[in-house]
Amino acid sequence: MPTWPVQDAKARFSEMLDVCLNDGAQVISRRGVDAAVLVPIDEWRRLQGDAPTLKDLLLSDFARADFQIPARGGRRRRHGVIFD
């Protein structure tokens, strides 16, 4: 993925947009560190459609199905002392 420094991205935004639409996502960097990505709208919509919302995760049976609670043993522990 090509990287555009933020100064170039600002000065040549139309060119960056054309490259994005023709070649795919473009990375924008600030002070040499990747900061953002410009993606075509179709790809953005696809990515948004694939991601479940927090509400979906909390209400799904799958979210709770993998949580295993271990069986309690016959021993109890109180303040570091084991009672049988």
HUPEMO-V543126 format. One record per pair of residues at least 4 apart in sequence whose ideal C-beta (glycine too) atoms are under 6 Angstrom apart, sorted by sequence separation. I is the first residue (numbers start at 0). J is the second residue. D is the distance in whole Angstrom. If there is no record, write none. Layout:
I:J:D
I:J:D
//
This chain:
3:7:5
7:11:6
11:15:6
18:22:5
28:32:6
38:42:5
51:55:4
60:64:6
3:8:4
28:33:5
29:34:4
38:43:5
51:56:5
76:81:6
19:25:5
28:34:6
56:62:5
8:15:6
26:33:5
27:34:6
74:81:5
75:82:5
27:35:5
15:25:6
26:36:6
3:15:6
24:36:5
25:37:5
24:38:5
19:37:5
8:27:5
20:39:6
3:25:6
5:27:6
0:24:6
1:25:6
2:26:4
3:27:5
4:28:6
5:29:5
0:26:5
2:28:5
//
